[in-house]
Amino acid sequence: MPTFVMLFFVIVIGIFLFSIFKGIGTWSKNEQSPRLSVKAKITGKRTNVHRHGGHAHEHHHSHTSTTYYVTFQFESTDRSEFTVSGHEYGMLAEDDEGMLTFQGTRFLDFQRHPSEEHTDA
């Protein structure tokens, strides 16, 4: 039994360390990437809700967290999906067009161009 418990902890610690190193690698790659600003159109939005729960001393507790994603299409018809904050997600709408600024896989900003149908003539 002690061997099984030790193996379990080694696996859990290994997964934890792998996640940390993967996150550091992504951060480093983004830091080395150039900041780009390109014309883009929002073609999709989605969310991913994570439910976390547990039991402690006969009390059940849970919470949720939401990750927000927006898909942008470039003039070349290539698409990229970025994780954005909840505030940004709420301010963006499908079919918005404008200038997307990003660095690697990191969303930085989207400046919407006014649509022709909403401008006064």
ROLUMBA-372363 format. One record per residue (C-alpha): x, y, z; residue number from 1; residue in one letter. Coordinates in Angstrom, 1 decimal. Example, Ala and Ser with C-alpha at 12.3 -4.5 7.8 and 13.67 -1.06 7.14 Angstrom:
<rs>
<r><u>12.3</u><v>-4.5</v><w>7.8</w><seq>1</seq><type>A</type></r>
<r><u>13.7</u><v>-1.1</v><w>7.1</w><seq>2</seq><type>S</type></r>
</rs>
This chain:
<rs>
<r><u>0.0</u><v>0.0</v><w>0.0</w><seq>1</seq><type>M</type></r>
<r><u>2.7</u><v>2.6</v><w>0.8</w><seq>2</seq><type>P</type></r>
<r><u>4.2</u><v>2.0</v><w>-2.7</w><seq>3</seq><type>T</type></r>
<r><u>0.8</u><v>2.8</v><w>-4.3</w><seq>4</seq><type>F</type></r>
<r><u>0.5</u><v>6.0</v><w>-2.2</w><seq>5</seq><type>V</type></r>
<r><u>4.0</u><v>7.1</v><w>-3.1</w><seq>6</seq><type>M</type></r>
<r><u>3.4</u><v>6.4</v><w>-6.8</w><seq>7</seq><type>L</type></r>
<r><u>0.2</u><v>8.5</v><w>-6.7</w><seq>8</seq><type>F</type></r>
<r><u>2.0</u><v>11.5</v><w>-5.1</w><seq>9</seq><type>F</type></r>
<r><u>4.8</u><v>11.2</v><w>-7.7</w><seq>10</seq><type>V</type></r>
<r><u>2.3</u><v>11.3</v><w>-10.5</w><seq>11</seq><type>I</type></r>
<r><u>0.3</u><v>14.2</v><w>-9.0</w><seq>12</seq><type>V</type></r>
<r><u>3.5</u><v>16.2</v><w>-8.4</w><seq>13</seq><type>I</type></r>
<r><u>4.7</u><v>15.4</v><w>-12.0</w><seq>14</seq><type>G</type></r>
<r><u>1.5</u><v>16.7</v><w>-13.5</w><seq>15</seq><type>I</type></r>
<r><u>1.7</u><v>19.8</v><w>-11.4</w><seq>16</seq><type>F</type></r>
<r><u>5.3</u><v>20.5</v><w>-12.4</w><seq>17</seq><type>L</type></r>
<r><u>4.5</u><v>19.8</v><w>-16.1</w><seq>18</seq><type>F</type></r>
<r><u>1.7</u><v>22.4</v><w>-15.9</w><seq>19</seq><type>S</type></r>
<r><u>4.0</u><v>25.0</v><w>-14.4</w><seq>20</seq><type>I</type></r>
<r><u>6.7</u><v>24.5</v><w>-17.0</w><seq>21</seq><type>F</type></r>
<r><u>4.2</u><v>24.5</v><w>-19.8</w><seq>22</seq><type>K</type></r>
<r><u>2.8</u><v>27.8</v><w>-18.6</w><seq>23</seq><type>G</type></r>
<r><u>6.2</u><v>29.3</v><w>-18.3</w><seq>24</seq><type>I</type></r>
<r><u>7.1</u><v>28.1</v><w>-21.8</w><seq>25</seq><type>G</type></r>
<r><u>4.0</u><v>29.7</v><w>-23.3</w><seq>26</seq><type>T</type></r>
<r><u>4.6</u><v>33.0</v><w>-21.4</w><seq>27</seq><type>W</type></r>
<r><u>8.2</u><v>33.0</v><w>-22.6</w><seq>28</seq><type>S</type></r>
<r><u>7.2</u><v>32.3</v><w>-26.2</w><seq>29</seq><type>K</type></r>
<r><u>4.6</u><v>35.1</v><w>-26.1</w><seq>30</seq><type>N</type></r>
<r><u>7.2</u><v>37.5</v><w>-24.6</w><seq>31</seq><type>E</type></r>
<r><u>9.6</u><v>36.8</v><w>-27.5</w><seq>32</seq><type>Q</type></r>
<r><u>6.9</u><v>37.2</v><w>-30.2</w><seq>33</seq><type>S</type></r>
<r><u>6.4</u><v>40.5</v><w>-31.9</w><seq>34</seq><type>P</type></r>
<r><u>3.3</u><v>42.6</v><w>-31.1</w><seq>35</seq><type>R</type></r>
<r><u>1.1</u><v>42.6</v><w>-34.2</w><seq>36</seq><type>L</type></r>
<r><u>-1.8</u><v>44.9</v><w>-35.2</w><seq>37</seq><type>S</type></r>
<r><u>-3.9</u><v>43.5</v><w>-38.1</w><seq>38</seq><type>V</type></r>
<r><u>-7.4</u><v>44.1</v><w>-39.5</w><seq>39</seq><type>K</type></r>
<r><u>-9.7</u><v>41.4</v><w>-38.3</w><seq>40</seq><type>A</type></r>
<r><u>-13.4</u><v>40.5</v><w>-38.0</w><seq>41</seq><type>K</type></r>
<r><u>-14.9</u><v>38.7</v><w>-35.0</w><seq>42</seq><type>I</type></r>
<r><u>-16.4</u><v>35.4</v><w>-36.3</w><seq>43</seq><type>T</type></r>
<r><u>-17.3</u><v>33.6</v><w>-33.1</w><seq>44</seq><type>G</type></r>
<r><u>-17.5</u><v>33.8</v><w>-29.3</w><seq>45</seq><type>K</type></r>
<r><u>-17.7</u><v>31.0</v><w>-26.8</w><seq>46</seq><type>R</type></r>
<r><u>-17.4</u><v>30.3</v><w>-23.1</w><seq>47</seq><type>T</type></r>
<r><u>-16.1</u><v>27.4</v><w>-21.0</w><seq>48</seq><type>N</type></r>
<r><u>-17.5</u><v>27.1</v><w>-17.5</w><seq>49</seq><type>V</type></r>
<r><u>-15.5</u><v>25.1</v><w>-15.0</w><seq>50</seq><type>H</type></r>
<r><u>-17.3</u><v>23.8</v><w>-11.9</w><seq>51</seq><type>R</type></r>
<r><u>-15.1</u><v>23.1</v><w>-8.9</w><seq>52</seq><type>H</type></r>
<r><u>-16.4</u><v>21.4</v><w>-5.8</w><seq>53</seq><type>G</type></r>
<r><u>-15.3</u><v>19.7</v><w>-2.7</w><seq>54</seq><type>G</type></r>
<r><u>-16.3</u><v>18.5</v><w>0.8</w><seq>55</seq><type>H</type></r>
<r><u>-14.7</u><v>19.7</v><w>4.0</w><seq>56</seq><type>A</type></r>
<r><u>-15.9</u><v>18.8</v><w>7.5</w><seq>57</seq><type>H</type></r>
<r><u>-19.3</u><v>17.8</v><w>6.2</w><seq>58</seq><type>E</type></r>
<r><u>-19.8</u><v>21.0</v><w>4.3</w><seq>59</seq><type>H</type></r>
<r><u>-20.1</u><v>21.0</v><w>0.5</w><seq>60</seq><type>H</type></r>
<r><u>-18.6</u><v>24.0</v><w>-1.2</w><seq>61</seq><type>H</type></r>
<r><u>-18.3</u><v>24.7</v><w>-4.9</w><seq>62</seq><type>S</type></r>
<r><u>-17.6</u><v>27.5</v><w>-7.3</w><seq>63</seq><type>H</type></r>
<r><u>-17.4</u><v>28.1</v><w>-11.0</w><seq>64</seq><type>T</type></r>
<r><u>-15.0</u><v>29.9</v><w>-13.2</w><seq>65</seq><type>S</type></r>
<r><u>-15.6</u><v>30.9</v><w>-16.8</w><seq>66</seq><type>T</type></r>
<r><u>-13.0</u><v>31.3</v><w>-19.5</w><seq>67</seq><type>T</type></r>
<r><u>-14.0</u><v>33.5</v><w>-22.4</w><seq>68</seq><type>Y</type></r>
<r><u>-12.9</u><v>32.9</v><w>-26.0</w><seq>69</seq><type>Y</type></r>
<r><u>-13.2</u><v>35.1</v><w>-29.2</w><seq>70</seq><type>V</type></r>
<r><u>-12.4</u><v>33.9</v><w>-32.7</w><seq>71</seq><type>T</type></r>
<r><u>-11.0</u><v>36.5</v><w>-35.1</w><seq>72</seq><type>F</type></r>
<r><u>-10.7</u><v>36.1</v><w>-38.9</w><seq>73</seq><type>Q</type></r>
<r><u>-7.9</u><v>38.0</v><w>-40.7</w><seq>74</seq><type>F</type></r>
<r><u>-8.0</u><v>39.4</v><w>-44.3</w><seq>75</seq><type>E</type></r>
<r><u>-6.1</u><v>36.3</v><w>-45.4</w><seq>76</seq><type>S</type></r>
<r><u>-9.1</u><v>34.2</v><w>-44.1</w><seq>77</seq><type>T</type></r>
<r><u>-6.9</u><v>32.6</v><w>-41.4</w><seq>78</seq><type>D</type></r>
<r><u>-8.6</u><v>32.5</v><w>-38.0</w><seq>79</seq><type>R</type></r>
<r><u>-7.2</u><v>32.6</v><w>-34.5</w><seq>80</seq><type>S</type></r>
<r><u>-9.0</u><v>32.2</v><w>-31.2</w><seq>81</seq><type>E</type></r>
<r><u>-7.9</u><v>34.2</v><w>-28.1</w><seq>82</seq><type>F</type></r>
<r><u>-8.7</u><v>34.0</v><w>-24.5</w><seq>83</seq><type>T</type></r>
<r><u>-10.1</u><v>37.4</v><w>-23.4</w><seq>84</seq><type>V</type></r>
<r><u>-11.4</u><v>38.9</v><w>-20.1</w><seq>85</seq><type>S</type></r>
<r><u>-15.1</u><v>38.8</v><w>-19.2</w><seq>86</seq><type>G</type></r>
<r><u>-15.2</u><v>42.6</v><w>-19.7</w><seq>87</seq><type>H</type></r>
<r><u>-13.7</u><v>42.4</v><w>-23.2</w><seq>88</seq><type>E</type></r>
<r><u>-16.0</u><v>39.5</v><w>-24.1</w><seq>89</seq><type>Y</type></r>
<r><u>-19.0</u><v>41.6</v><w>-23.1</w><seq>90</seq><type>G</type></r>
<r><u>-17.9</u><v>44.5</v><w>-25.2</w><seq>91</seq><type>M</type></r>
<r><u>-17.2</u><v>42.5</v><w>-28.4</w><seq>92</seq><type>L</type></r>
<r><u>-19.9</u><v>41.2</v><w>-30.8</w><seq>93</seq><type>A</type></r>
<r><u>-19.8</u><v>38.8</v><w>-33.7</w><seq>94</seq><type>E</type></r>
<r><u>-19.2</u><v>40.6</v><w>-37.1</w><seq>95</seq><type>D</type></r>
<r><u>-17.4</u><v>43.5</v><w>-35.4</w><seq>96</seq><type>D</type></r>
<r><u>-14.5</u><v>44.6</v><w>-37.6</w><seq>97</seq><type>E</type></r>
<r><u>-11.4</u><v>46.5</v><w>-36.5</w><seq>98</seq><type>G</type></r>
<r><u>-7.7</u><v>46.3</v><w>-35.5</w><seq>99</seq><type>M</type></r>
<r><u>-6.7</u><v>43.3</v><w>-33.4</w><seq>100</seq><type>L</type></r>
<r><u>-3.5</u><v>43.6</v><w>-31.5</w><seq>101</seq><type>T</type></r>
<r><u>-1.9</u><v>40.4</v><w>-30.1</w><seq>102</seq><type>F</type></r>
<r><u>1.5</u><v>39.0</v><w>-29.1</w><seq>103</seq><type>Q</type></r>
<r><u>1.9</u><v>35.3</v><w>-29.8</w><seq>104</seq><type>G</type></r>
<r><u>-1.2</u><v>33.6</v><w>-28.3</w><seq>105</seq><type>T</type></r>
<r><u>-1.9</u><v>36.6</v><w>-26.0</w><seq>106</seq><type>R</type></r>
<r><u>-4.8</u><v>38.9</v><w>-26.9</w><seq>107</seq><type>F</type></r>
<r><u>-3.9</u><v>42.6</v><w>-26.2</w><seq>108</seq><type>L</type></r>
<r><u>-6.6</u><v>44.8</v><w>-27.7</w><seq>109</seq><type>D</type></r>
<r><u>-9.3</u><v>45.1</v><w>-30.3</w><seq>110</seq><type>F</type></r>
<r><u>-10.3</u><v>48.6</v><w>-31.6</w><seq>111</seq><type>Q</type></r>
<r><u>-13.6</u><v>48.4</v><w>-33.4</w><seq>112</seq><type>R</type></r>
<r><u>-14.1</u><v>50.3</v><w>-36.6</w><seq>113</seq><type>H</type></r>
<r><u>-17.5</u><v>52.0</v><w>-36.8</w><seq>114</seq><type>P</type></r>
<r><u>-19.7</u><v>50.1</v><w>-39.2</w><seq>115</seq><type>S</type></r>
<r><u>-21.0</u><v>52.1</v><w>-42.2</w><seq>116</seq><type>E</type></r>
<r><u>-24.6</u><v>51.4</v><w>-41.2</w><seq>117</seq><type>E</type></r>
<r><u>-24.2</u><v>53.1</v><w>-37.9</w><seq>118</seq><type>H</type></r>
<r><u>-22.4</u><v>56.2</v><w>-39.1</w><seq>119</seq><type>T</type></r>
<r><u>-24.4</u><v>59.4</v><w>-39.7</w><seq>120</seq><type>D</type></r>
<r><u>-24.2</u><v>60.8</v><w>-43.3</w><seq>121</seq><type>A</type></r>
</rs>
